[in-house]
Structures are given as C-alpha cells and as structure tokens.
Amino acid sequence: MVDISYFPYKPRDKQLELIDFIQRNIEEKDIIIEAPTGFGKTAVVLSALLPFSIKKDKKIIWAVRTGTETDRPIEELKKIHEKGNDVMGISIRGKKDMCLLKRELKEDVDYEEVSLFCKIKIKNNECLYYKRLNEAKIPYQDSPLLFTEILKFSEDNKICPYYYQLSQIFDSHIIAVNYNYIFNENVSWVLRNKINFNDSILVVDEAHNLQFLLSSLNMKEITIGTVRNAIREAQEFGAEIKVCEFLQKFEALLQRIMKFLRENGKEDVAISLQQLLEGCDYEKYYGIEQRLIELGRKIRLRKLKENKAPRSSLFRLGQFLASALETINEEGVRLVAKIDEEHKITLEIFDMRAKEIYSNIWNRFYRVILCSGTIGSIKSFAEIIGLNTYESRRVEYNYKKENFLSIITNDLSTRGEYLGEEEAKKYIEYIEAFVRSVNENCAIFSASYRIQDTLINLGLLNKLNPLGRKIFIERQDMQGDEARRMMEEFKISSAGTKGVLIASSTGRFAEGADFPGKELEAIFLVGIPFDRLTAKTKLLMNYYVKKYGKRKGIFYSYVLPAIRRASHVLGRATRSPDDKAVLVLGDRRYRKILKYLPKFVRINVKTINSKEELYQLVQKFDFN
C-alpha cells in the first residue's frame, strides 16, 4: 500500500502513482524518472523515499546542478517537517560561500584557492571561527536548515559555517549538495568522509545534464595567458634555467597552434598528448610538471602571508600537465586547442568517458534515482551513463489536444555549416508572419547564437519593429543581473504591449527560465539545436561510434543532445496541462525526430508549406 504520510500536499494528477512506483522498486533496483516541469518531482520523490530511508536508516543525498539549487529539496523538507514529521536536512555549500575568514583577502578566490587558505589558517590556529566551533556549546538543530539559515546562525554565534554544516550531516536524513560533491573527485571526498555512500540513496536532479557533465566539472584547461604568467612568476621567483627554458618552449608551441587555427579559419583542433610533449621537447625536461607544482606551492604560500589570493600560474600549469600525463593512455581522453572570443588560445583536457566513470560512481551507492523533465530516450540515456539494472517511469500529463498546436515548416531548414542568405530571409518572412498572427507574448529561439546573429544582420528587426511589439534580445555576453531584469520585463509585457523574446537555444532562457500562463504562449524554434561540427564534436562522435556502433554512436553523441535542447526550449511555454501554446518547429528535419519530443509537442501536429498557411493556422488558435 502506498505510504503518503510524508507528502505535504493534497496529491494531484499522477503523483500518487509515482510515489507508489518508487516505493515498490527502491529496495530492488535503481530508478529513472522523467516527469514534466511543474509536476512536483522534488516533493514526490522525497516523500516516497523518506518512509524507506528512515526505517532502513539510509541517508538521502540529493544532488543538484548548482549551489543555489541546493535549497530547493530542503524547502520541501520544511513543508514535510511542518506536517508533523520528525525529519532533518541541510543544504551544503562550499567554502567559497561559507568561509567567513576569507573576507580578509584582498582578492576573490576560487574553490581550490579558498580550500588552501582555510587549510593553512586552521593548521596555524589562526581561524577563530573554526576554533570557537570546537569549543562553544552549539544548540542542537531539530529542523531542516537552508543555506541562509546556516550562514546566519554561524555569523550570530561566530562559528565556522562550513564546518558547522558538516557537523549536522550525522543527524540529517536529507543532505542537498551540488554535483561537485558526487562527481568531482577533488571535492567528493568531503562527503565520503562523513557519509557511508554504500548505505545511502543518491538522487540526481536534472539528470539530463549528466552526459556532458564530467567534462565541465572536472575541466582542466590552460590559456596562453596561463603560460605567460607562469613565465613571469618563474622570473620573479628566480626559478632555475631549466624551468624557464621549458616555459618558453611551451609558449612557442601554443603560438604555433594558434597561428595554425587562425590561418586555417578553424575554431579548434584535436591534438594528442604525444604531439604536445614532442612539441615542447618534454623528454628533455622529464618530470618538469612536478617542479612547476612545487614552485607554485611556494608562491601560493607567500601570497597567503600577504593576505592575497593564493594564485599561481606555475601551479596551475603543473597540475594541467600532471593530469594530462595521468590519462595519456586513456581511449576517451584527448587534448583540444581552441580559439576564444578574444582570439587567444585555450588548451583543454576533453574527457568523453561518461559510461566508464559513472558506472563506478553508481556502484558506490545503495540505490540511485535519476530525475529529469527531458531525458528523451530513457534506454539510450541509461546506456550512455552506465546504469545497467533499473526501473523507469515516464510521467505525462493528460494534455488536451485543443490546448496545443505544433507546426512543422516543410520548406525551411538550417542544415549545413552556415545559414545561407536566401534561406535566412525565408526564415525572416516566416517569423514575421508568426509574430503578426499572435497577439500574445512569443519567443523566437534560434538553434545557436550564430543563426540568431545572421537573422538580425539580414533584417529580422526591420521586419518585426513595424508590428508594434516590445522586442527583447538575449546577447551571448549578457550577465546574470541584466538577464533577470530583461526576463521580468518580458513577463510583465504579457499584460500590456506584447513582447517578443529573441534568444538562443543554448542560452540562459532556454533552460531553467519559467514562463507560466500568459507570460509565454508561442514559440518559433529556428532549426534543430545540433552542436556545431567542431573538432571537439567530431572527437565525441568518433568515440561514441567506436563504442556503440555507427547508428547508436551518432544518435547518442549528436542527435540526442539536440533533442533535449529542443525539448527544453519548447517546454518554456508550458508548466501545466492547462497551459496553451503554439509551437513552430522551424525545420523540416523535425519530422524525423518528432517521436522523441515531449507529448505536448506531439499531441496536435500540422505540416505546412508556406508562411500563409502558418499565419492562418496560428490566427485560428484559441489562446483563451
């Protein structure tokens, strides 16, 4: 019988079914869940797991993408606690957010730098907050704690917030962390020292991020600026000639690669570690990476004494080379050199081994639950991330056909490396007809910023301005505060002069931004958001083809990520089955991948051959 004693709300559409599904399977198998935005996944999964985890004394570790999202499961846990359930949980943040003593530093610091700062201060008995935590009598906490509550309590009691939150883990049923604490080996040891993973249930929220997560979380990269700064540090520190010689050769190598990329008009190029080592004559300087790390450590300690950020380019370069050498024989790891927006070169260690690494991580836990609103093909997703034995459930609302209209444009496509002028102008005509036909807030999402810029440069705004709509344009370099202000203004425009949002499928408005009800009711998606066929993309495709075969390999590495991006974009217009939306799939190729898109996209699909058909169909749609 389903146990809903921990569910803090009145159950609605299909929530009881999912709670029952989780409770029936958690003791035997891992679980994959796909449920739409607004379904209430967090409350459902928490309340389904708590009876089992409390009875069996198994902690629940809830992993989210960013630190700011760690409060979400704890907010729901507070609701469960208010219902009369004796439950405890905490939202864990890193030292960068929690260290009170780092305010003494004259510069901002990253995670690794603040960790060193903390370690040295504690070792030298110079942190009064840490010392007081161990000496003071701290009141016992018996209710869930958000990050802000932990921080305020610690400030009021003049204790270390970081170590105080760790001290609360033992009595907590739920521990909310960002992905680093599970998937980044340089960080996860913090949690492993406090919790027996083998006796814990791991919940990964927004699990669709997993496929390419490892590359970003464990990303190791250097720029030509890193090497030049390392040269300056070596000279200032009086490093031996051998170190200075190596650094000069390394800079010259990056200069040659940068020249090659510029002269050939390439964005990036894959190189083997052997090529890199030969290019900078590494054999002559064998073991130089350890010397760079050693010198870098001395520089960092000296800076700490001066209350400066313990930053060293020698240390960073040495770590980069050491990491590269550790993976020299790994099939799925390559080096990629790329040109950035300032036309400077960056060298990155590109790790493609999702299945191999994740399968080892899953085996550390008693059970794993993966949740998302846009997994796509569950079977494909499970194979990519190395989850072998699992039960899955896809939850879909009972959408009404009349609430949704999806339109595939049969004579438009962004296929090819660049969007040609003739095709771009056709898109502009279609978009103008679309906006003219919709007296509601609408959005134009392009498959990339490159396509968006092409449309604007060829006259998109000249076509839209006469329509009397308020136009909002997302820029690739837009900062968070500016983006939030623009999003709020766009939402408000739904009550007056209707807005048109012009944004990218790879930008900040494509995922995580919510536009419920009238705030966004029509979307034109220009093209399919495939990755550009850069050297990095081709590396991934070749690796997946070798691993899974040609058909699966291309689908897993190239097609499936684009399907997820498209699903996220189209999902911006719907938060519930009662929302209404017109969705224009502006590329004939959507006919081939339609079956992988969410149900609300598939429920009422029309194919058209002209902008006149588009205008007539949209104008007839009832938004009321």
C-alpha positions in Angstrom: 0.0 0.0 0.0 1.3 3.5 -0.9 2.6 5.4 2.1 1.9 9.2 1.7 2.4 10.1 5.4 5.3 12.3 4.4 3.6 14.0 1.4 2.9 17.6 2.4 0.3 18.5 -0.1 -3.0 17.1 -1.4 -2.0 14.7 -4.1 -2.8 15.6 -7.7 -2.7 14.2 -11.2 -0.4 11.0 -11.2 1.6 12.0 -8.1 0.3 9.0 -6.1 1.2 6.7 -9.0 4.8 7.9 -9.0 5.1 7.6 -5.2 3.8 4.1 -5.4 6.2 3.2 -8.2 9.2 4.5 -6.3 8.2 2.7 -3.1 7.7 -0.6 -4.9 11.1 -0.5 -6.6 13.5 1.3 -4.3 14.6 -1.9 -2.4 15.5 -3.8 -5.5 16.6 -1.5 -8.3 17.9 1.9 -9.4 15.2 4.2 -10.8 15.0 6.7 -13.7 12.1 9.2 -13.7 11.0 11.6 -16.4 8.3 14.0 -15.4 7.2 17.4 -16.8 8.1 20.7 -15.4 5.7 21.7 -12.6 4.8 18.2 -11.7 6.3 18.4 -8.2 9.1 15.9 -8.6 11.0 17.1 -5.6 8.2 16.7 -3.1 7.0 13.4 -4.7 10.5 11.8 -4.6 11.3 13.0 -1.1 8.1 11.8 0.4 8.3 8.5 -1.4 11.8 7.8 -0.1 11.5 9.0 3.5 9.5 6.1 4.9 12.0 3.6 3.5 15.2 5.6 4.3 14.1 6.3 7.9 13.1 2.7 8.5 16.3 1.3 7.0 18.5 4.1 8.3 19.7 5.2 4.9 20.5 8.8 4.2 19.3 10.5 1.1 21.9 12.6 -0.8 20.1 15.0 -3.2 22.4 16.3 -5.9 21.6 19.4 -8.0 23.4 21.3 -10.7 24.4 24.4 -8.8 24.8 25.6 -5.2 21.9 28.0 -5.4 19.6 25.0 -6.2 20.5 23.0 -3.0 17.9 24.9 -1.0 15.0 23.5 -3.2 14.8 20.0 -1.6 15.3 21.5 1.9 12.4 23.9 1.3 10.2 20.9 0.5 11.6 19.0 3.5 10.5 22.0 5.7 6.9 21.5 4.4 7.2 17.8 5.4 8.5 18.8 8.8 5.7 21.3 9.3 3.2 18.5 8.7 4.5 16.9 12.0 7.2 14.6 10.6 10.4 14.4 12.6 12.9 14.9 9.7 16.1 16.8 9.5 18.1 18.0 6.4 20.7 20.5 5.4 21.7 22.4 2.3 25.5 22.1 1.8 27.6 24.9 0.3 31.3 25.1 -0.5 34.0 27.1 1.4 33.8 29.9 -1.2 30.2 30.6 0.0 30.7 29.7 3.7 34.2 30.9 4.8 33.9 34.0 7.0 37.6 34.5 7.3 38.2 34.8 3.6 36.8 38.3 3.8 40.3 39.3 4.9 41.6 38.5 1.5 42.2 41.4 -0.9 41.1 39.4 -4.0 38.3 37.0 -4.9 39.2 33.3 -4.8 38.1 30.1 -6.4 37.2 26.8 -4.7 40.7 25.4 -4.7 42.3 28.6 -3.5 39.9 29.2 -0.6 40.4 25.5 0.4 44.2 26.1 0.7 43.5 29.4 2.6 41.3 27.5 5.0 43.7 24.6 5.5 46.6 26.9 6.3 44.6 29.1 8.7 43.3 26.1 10.6 46.8 24.5 10.7 48.3 27.6 12.1 45.5 28.0 14.6 44.6 31.4 13.0 40.9 30.8 12.4 38.9 31.9 15.4 35.6 30.7 13.8 36.9 27.2 13.5 38.4 27.3 17.0 35.1 28.6 18.5 33.1 25.9 16.7 35.1 23.2 18.6 34.9 25.0 21.9 31.5 26.5 22.1 28.3 24.7 23.1 26.2 24.8 20.0 22.4 24.3 20.3 21.1 21.1 18.7 19.2 21.7 15.5 16.0 19.6 15.0 14.5 21.1 11.8 15.7 21.4 8.2 18.2 24.2 7.6 18.6 26.3 4.4 22.0 27.7 3.4 21.0 31.2 4.6 19.9 29.9 8.0 23.1 28.0 8.5 25.1 31.1 7.5 23.2 33.5 9.8 23.3 31.1 12.7 27.0 30.8 12.3 27.6 34.5 12.0 25.5 35.2 15.1 27.5 32.6 17.1 30.8 33.5 15.5 31.5 29.9 14.4 32.6 28.5 11.0 29.6 27.9 8.8 31.3 25.4 6.5 32.4 23.0 9.3 29.2 23.6 11.2 27.1 22.4 8.3 29.3 19.3 8.0 28.8 18.6 11.7 25.0 18.4 11.1 25.3 15.6 8.5 25.2 12.8 11.0 21.7 13.8 12.3 20.3 14.7 8.8 18.0 12.5 6.8 18.5 14.6 3.6 21.8 16.2 2.5 21.4 18.5 -0.5 24.6 19.2 -2.4 25.7 20.4 -5.9 27.1 17.9 -8.4 30.7 18.5 -7.4 30.2 16.6 -4.2 29.3 13.5 -6.1 31.0 13.7 -9.5 34.2 15.7 -8.9 36.8 13.5 -7.3 38.7 16.5 -6.0 35.6 17.5 -4.0 33.6 14.4 -3.3 36.0 13.1 -0.6 34.5 15.8 1.7 31.2 13.9 1.7 32.6 10.4 1.6 34.5 11.2 4.8 31.1 12.0 6.5 28.7 9.5 4.9 28.8 5.9 4.0 27.8 6.0 0.3 27.1 2.3 0.3 24.3 2.8 2.8 22.9 6.0 1.1 20.3 6.7 -1.7 21.6 9.1 -4.3 19.0 11.3 -6.1 20.3 13.2 -9.1 18.1 16.1 -10.1 18.1 17.4 -13.7 19.9 14.3 -14.7 19.8 15.1 -18.4 23.0 17.1 -17.7 25.0 14.0 -16.9 26.1 13.1 -20.4 28.4 16.1 -20.7 28.8 17.0 -17.0 32.1 15.4 -16.3 33.9 17.5 -18.9 32.7 20.7 -17.3 33.0 19.7 -13.6 36.5 18.2 -14.0 37.5 20.5 -16.7 41.2 21.2 -16.8 42.4 23.9 -19.1 45.1 26.5 -19.5 45.4 29.5 -21.8 48.3 31.1 -23.4 47.9 33.7 -20.6 48.5 31.0 -18.0 51.8 30.2 -19.6 52.9 33.8 -19.9 52.0 34.5 -16.3 53.9 31.3 -15.4 57.0 32.7 -17.2 56.7 36.0 -15.3 56.3 34.1 -12.0 59.4 32.0 -12.7 61.5 35.0 -13.5 60.3 36.9 -10.4 60.9 33.8 -8.2 64.3 33.2 -9.6 63.5 29.7 -11.0 66.3 27.6 -12.5 67.1 28.0 -16.2 65.6 24.5 -16.9 62.1 25.7 -15.8 62.3 29.0 -17.8 63.5 27.2 -20.9 60.6 24.7 -20.8 58.1 27.5 -20.3 59.4 29.4 -23.3 59.1 26.3 -25.5 55.6 25.7 -24.2 54.6 29.3 -25.1 56.1 28.9 -28.6 54.2 25.7 -29.1 50.9 27.4 -28.2 51.8 30.3 -30.6 52.3 27.8 -33.4 48.9 26.1 -32.7 47.2 29.5 -32.5 48.7 30.6 -35.9 47.6 27.3 -37.5 44.0 27.8 -36.2 43.9 31.4 -37.4 45.4 30.8 -40.8 43.0 27.9 -41.5 39.9 29.6 -40.1 39.4 26.8 -37.6 37.7 27.2 -34.2 39.5 24.3 -32.6 41.8 21.3 -33.3 42.4 18.0 -31.6 45.9 17.1 -30.7 47.4 14.1 -29.0 49.3 14.4 -25.7 52.3 12.8 -27.6 52.2 15.7 -30.1 52.1 18.2 -27.2 55.0 16.6 -25.4 57.1 16.4 -28.6 56.3 20.0 -29.5 57.7 21.3 -26.2 60.6 18.8 -26.1 59.2 17.2 -22.9 61.7 14.3 -23.0 64.5 16.7 -22.2 62.5 18.1 -19.3 61.0 14.9 -18.0 59.2 15.4 -14.7 59.1 19.2 -15.1 55.4 19.3 -14.1 56.2 18.3 -10.5 58.8 21.1 -10.3 56.2 23.6 -11.6 53.8 22.4 -8.9 56.5 22.7 -6.2 57.4 26.2 -7.2 53.7 27.2 -7.5 53.1 25.9 -3.9 55.8 28.2 -2.6 54.4 31.2 -4.4 50.9 30.5 -3.1 52.0 30.2 0.5 53.9 33.5 0.1 50.8 35.2 -1.2 48.7 33.9 1.7 51.1 35.5 4.2 50.4 38.8 2.3 46.6 38.2 2.6 46.4 37.8 -1.2 44.6 35.1 -3.1 46.9 32.0 -3.2 47.0 32.0 -7.0 49.9 30.7 -9.1 50.1 30.1 -12.9 53.1 27.8 -12.4 51.0 25.6 -10.0 48.0 25.6 -12.5 50.2 24.7 -15.5 52.0 22.0 -13.5 48.6 20.5 -12.4 47.4 20.6 -16.0 50.4 18.7 -17.3 50.2 16.1 -14.5 46.5 15.5 -15.2 47.3 15.1 -18.9 50.0 12.6 -18.2 47.8 10.6 -15.9 45.3 10.0 -18.8 47.9 9.6 -21.6 46.8 6.0 -22.4 43.0 6.5 -21.9 40.9 5.9 -25.0 38.3 8.5 -24.3 40.6 11.5 -23.3 42.1 13.9 -25.8 43.5 17.4 -25.8 41.7 20.2 -27.7 43.1 23.5 -28.6 40.6 26.3 -29.3 40.5 30.0 -30.0 38.4 32.0 -27.6 36.3 35.2 -28.2 39.4 37.3 -27.6 41.3 35.3 -30.2 43.6 33.7 -27.6 44.3 30.0 -27.4 43.0 27.6 -24.7 44.2 24.1 -24.2 41.6 21.7 -22.7 41.7 18.1 -21.5 38.5 16.7 -23.1 37.2 13.6 -21.2 34.4 11.7 -23.0 34.3 8.6 -20.8 30.8 9.1 -19.3 29.8 5.4 -19.1 33.1 4.2 -17.6 33.3 6.9 -14.9 29.6 7.0 -14.0 29.2 3.2 -13.7 31.9 3.3 -10.9 30.1 6.1 -9.1 26.7 4.4 -9.2 28.2 1.3 -7.6 29.2 3.3 -4.5 25.6 3.9 -3.5 22.9 1.6 -2.1 20.4 3.0 -4.8 20.4 5.7 -7.4 17.4 7.7 -8.6 17.8 9.9 -11.7 15.2 12.6 -12.3 14.6 14.9 -15.2 11.9 16.5 -17.3 13.7 15.9 -20.6 15.6 12.6 -20.8 14.3 11.7 -24.2 15.0 8.0 -24.9 15.4 6.5 -21.4 17.1 3.4 -22.8 19.7 5.4 -24.6 20.2 7.7 -21.6 20.8 4.7 -19.3 23.3 3.1 -21.6 25.2 6.4 -22.0 25.6 6.9 -18.3 26.3 3.3 -17.4 23.2 2.4 -15.4 22.5 -1.3 -16.2 19.7 -2.6 -14.0 16.9 -0.1 -13.4 13.2 0.5 -13.5 11.9 3.6 -15.3 8.7 5.7 -15.3 7.8 8.4 -17.7 5.0 10.6 -16.3 3.0 12.6 -18.8 0.1 14.9 -18.2 -3.3 14.3 -19.7 -2.8 17.1 -22.2 -5.9 18.4 -24.1 -5.3 18.3 -27.9 -7.0 21.7 -28.3 -4.6 23.4 -25.9 -1.5 22.8 -28.2 -0.6 23.3 -31.8 2.7 22.2 -33.2 3.6 23.3 -36.7 6.5 21.8 -38.8 7.7 24.0 -41.6 8.2 21.8 -44.6 10.2 24.2 -46.7 12.7 25.5 -44.1 15.9 24.0 -42.8 19.1 25.3 -41.2 21.0 22.2 -42.4 24.6 23.0 -43.3 27.6 24.6 -41.6 26.2 28.1 -42.2 22.7 29.5 -42.7 22.7 31.0 -46.3 21.3 34.4 -47.0 18.4 33.1 -49.2 17.3 30.6 -46.5 17.7 33.1 -43.7 15.5 35.6 -45.5 12.8 32.9 -45.9 13.0 32.3 -42.1 12.6 36.1 -41.5 9.4 36.1 -43.6 8.0 33.1 -41.7 8.9 34.7 -38.3 7.2 38.0 -39.3 4.0 36.1 -40.3 4.2 34.2 -37.0 4.6 37.3 -34.8 1.9 39.1 -36.8 -0.5 36.2 -36.2 0.0 36.0 -32.4 -1.4 38.7 -30.1 0.4 37.1 -27.1 3.9 37.0 -25.7 6.0 35.0 -28.0 9.6 33.9 -28.4 12.0 33.2 -31.3 14.6 30.7 -30.3 17.4 30.1 -32.8 19.4 26.9 -32.8 22.5 28.9 -32.0 23.7 32.5 -31.4 25.4 32.3 -34.8 22.0 31.8 -36.5 20.4 34.4 -34.3 23.0 37.0 -35.4 22.6 36.0 -39.0 18.8 36.7 -38.9 19.3 40.0 -37.1 22.0 41.1 -39.5 19.8 40.3 -42.5 16.9 42.4 -41.3 14.8 40.5 -38.8 14.3 43.5 -36.6 13.3 45.7 -39.6 10.5 43.2 -40.2 9.4 43.0 -36.6 9.6 46.7 -35.5 6.6 47.8 -37.5 4.4 45.3 -35.7 4.4 47.4 -32.6 5.7 44.7 -30.3 8.2 45.2 -27.5 11.4 43.3 -28.5 13.8 41.7 -26.1 17.1 40.3 -27.4 19.4 38.0 -25.5 23.1 38.5 -26.0 25.7 35.8 -25.6 27.7 38.0 -23.3 24.7 39.1 -21.2 25.4 39.0 -17.4 23.0 37.4 -14.9 21.5 40.6 -13.4 20.8 42.1 -16.8 19.3 38.8 -18.0 17.0 38.6 -14.9 15.8 42.2 -15.4 15.1 41.5 -19.1 13.2 38.3 -18.3 11.0 40.1 -15.7 10.2 42.9 -18.2 9.3 40.4 -20.8 7.0 38.6 -18.4 5.3 41.8 -17.4 4.7 42.8 -21.1 2.1 40.0 -21.3 -0.3 42.3 -19.5 0.3 45.2 -22.0 2.1 45.7 -25.2 3.0 42.1 -26.0 6.7 41.1 -26.0 8.8 39.2 -28.5 11.9 37.4 -26.9 14.7 36.7 -29.3 17.1 34.2 -27.8 19.3 31.2 -28.4 18.6 27.5 -27.7 22.0 27.3 -26.0 21.4 30.4 -23.8 20.1 31.1 -20.3 16.5 31.5 -21.3 16.3 28.1 -23.0 16.5 26.1 -19.8 15.5 26.9 -16.2 13.5 30.0 -17.1 9.8 29.6 -16.3 7.1 31.5 -18.2 3.8 30.2 -16.8 0.3 31.1 -18.1 0.2 34.1 -20.3 3.8 35.0 -19.9 4.8 32.9 -23.0 2.3 31.2 -25.3 4.0 30.9 -28.6 7.5 29.8 -29.7 9.2 29.7 -33.1 12.2 27.4 -33.0 14.6 28.2 -35.8 16.4 25.0 -36.7 17.4 22.0 -34.7 20.0 22.9 -32.0 22.7 20.4 -33.0 26.2 21.1 -31.8 28.5 22.7 -34.3 30.7 20.2 -36.1 33.9 21.4 -34.4 36.9 19.2 -33.8 35.6 18.6 -30.3 32.2 17.5 -31.6 33.8 15.2 -34.1 36.0 13.7 -31.4 32.9 12.8 -29.4 31.1 11.4 -32.4 34.0 9.2 -33.4 34.5 8.0 -29.8 30.8 7.1 -29.5 30.7 5.4 -32.9 33.7 3.3 -31.8 32.0 2.4 -28.6 28.3 1.9 -29.6 28.4 1.4 -33.4 27.7 4.0 -36.1 23.9 4.3 -35.8 23.8 4.5 -32.0 27.0 6.4 -31.8 25.8 9.3 -33.9 22.4 9.3 -32.2 23.8 9.3 -28.7 26.6 11.9 -29.3 24.9 14.3 -31.8 21.1 13.8 -32.2 20.0 13.1 -28.6 21.6 16.2 -27.1 19.9 18.3 -29.8 16.5 16.7 -29.0 17.0 17.6 -25.3 17.8 21.2 -26.1 14.7 21.4 -28.4 12.6 19.9 -25.7 13.8 22.4 -23.1 13.1 25.3 -25.4 9.6 24.1 -26.3 8.9 23.4 -22.6 9.3 27.1 -21.7 5.7 27.7 -22.9 4.1 25.0 -20.7 4.1 24.5 -16.9 0.9 22.5 -16.6 -1.6 20.6 -18.8 -3.9 23.7 -18.6 -1.4 26.0 -20.4 -1.9 26.7 -24.1 0.8 27.0 -26.6 1.6 27.3 -30.3 5.0 25.7 -31.2 6.5 26.2 -34.6 9.3 23.7 -35.4 11.1 25.6 -38.0 13.0 22.8 -39.8 11.7 20.0 -42.0 14.0 17.6 -40.2 11.8 17.7 -37.1 9.6 15.1 -38.9 12.3 12.5 -38.3 12.8 13.2 -34.6 9.2 14.1 -33.6 8.7 10.8 -31.7 11.4 11.8 -29.3 9.9 15.2 -28.3 7.6 15.6 -25.3 3.9 14.6 -25.5 2.6 18.2 -25.6 4.6 18.7 -28.8 3.3 15.6 -30.5 -0.3 15.8 -29.5 -1.5 18.1 -32.3 0.9 18.4 -35.2 0.4 20.1 -38.6 2.8 20.3 -41.5 2.8 23.5 -43.7 4.5 24.6 -46.9 4.1 28.4 -46.8 4.1 31.4 -44.5 0.5 32.0 -45.4 -0.5 28.6 -44.1 1.4 29.4 -40.9 -0.4 32.7 -40.4 -3.8 31.2 -41.0 -3.2 28.2 -38.6 -1.9 30.3 -35.8 -4.5 33.0 -36.1 -7.3 30.4 -35.7 -5.8 29.0 -32.5 -7.8 29.9 -29.4 -5.4 31.2 -26.7 -8.3 32.0 -24.3 
